Amino acid sequence: MWPELKEEVELELAMLREHVDSIASLRQKLAASPPNLVETMALGAFLHGLYNGIENAFKRIAIHMNGGPPRGEAWHQELLASMTRVGAGRPAVISVALAKVLQEYLDFRHVFRHLYSYRLDWQRMADLVHGCEDVLRRLEGELDIFLKATQDRQ
């Protein structure tokens, strides 16, 4: 179980790193001027994909260590919350502090899915876009700790 889980989580992290790196030039441009409509729409899709990738890593952990992700209408919320708790045979995956930050990305994804993309508000997205590099670094660090702790239990 552990080698497969480690490989799958590391693959998700590598794809997340590539995803974040793919907009580096646009993020740099944002230091000088706000995005236009098309860029705002692209950044909305970027944030949507970012949280999807994070959630994919969590789903892989849930499949390997919890018998699968939660079910029901609020399963996205429950999956994120479950990653902060000690599970059967596993330590907490992420800190409560990181989960609070990730909740903002999950909330945005919900908005993105239910709003016409031309109606996105850059001011509401800006902190998420500007913070994505730091969030990914924090996630990588906490998942590394989790994987090492999990390996020690095998």
JOPE-V238766 format. One record per residue. N is the residue number from 1. SS is DSSP state (H for helix, E for strand, L for the rest). PSI is psi in whole degrees, -180 to 180 (* if undefined). Layout:
# JOPE-V238766
n: <N;N>
ss: <SS;SS>
psi: <PSI;PSI>
This chain:
# JOPE-V238766
n: <1;2;3;4;5;6;7;8;9;10;11;12;13;14;15;16;17;18;19;20;21;22;23;24;25;26;27;28;29;30;31;32;33;34;35;36;37;38;39;40;41;42;43;44;45;46;47;48;49;50;51;52;53;54;55;56;57;58;59;60;61;62;63;64;65;66;67;68;69;70;71;72;73;74;75;76;77;78;79;80;81;82;83;84;85;86;87;88;89;90;91;92;93;94;95;96;97;98;99;100;101;102;103;104;105;106;107;108;109;110;111;112;113;114;115;116;117;118;119;120;121;122;123;124;125;126;127;128;129;130;131;132;133;134;135;136;137;138;139;140;141;142;143;144;145;146;147;148;149;150;151;152;153;154>
ss: <L;H;H;H;H;H;H;H;H;H;H;H;H;H;H;H;H;H;H;H;H;L;L;H;H;H;H;H;H;L;L;L;L;L;L;L;H;H;H;H;H;H;H;H;H;H;H;H;H;H;H;H;H;H;H;H;H;H;H;H;H;H;H;H;H;H;L;L;L;L;L;L;L;L;H;H;H;H;H;H;H;H;L;L;L;L;E;L;L;E;L;L;L;L;L;H;H;H;H;H;H;H;H;H;H;H;H;H;H;H;H;H;H;H;L;L;H;H;H;L;L;H;H;H;H;H;H;H;H;H;H;H;H;H;H;H;H;H;H;H;H;H;H;H;H;H;H;H;H;H;H;H;H;L>
psi: <-49;-47;-37;-43;-47;-46;-44;-43;-42;-35;-45;-42;-40;-41;-37;-41;-45;-40;-48;-43;-27;-21;17;-45;-37;-41;-37;-42;-32;-19;-28;-33;151;159;152;-178;-47;-42;-39;-43;-41;-40;-33;-45;-37;-50;-39;-50;-35;-50;-34;-43;-41;-46;-36;-42;-43;-39;-40;-42;-45;-39;-46;-32;-11;9;9;166;163;163;168;177;-38;29;-30;-46;-45;-39;-48;-47;-38;-25;-15;-8;150;130;179;110;14;149;173;145;-44;164;159;-37;-45;-39;-38;-40;-45;-29;-35;-38;-39;-43;-42;-42;-40;-46;-46;-39;-21;8;144;133;-26;-9;4;144;111;-39;-33;-18;-22;-49;-36;-43;-49;-27;-2;-37;-45;-42;-43;-41;-44;-44;-46;-44;-45;-37;-34;-45;-45;-47;-39;-42;-38;-41;-40;-22;-12;*>
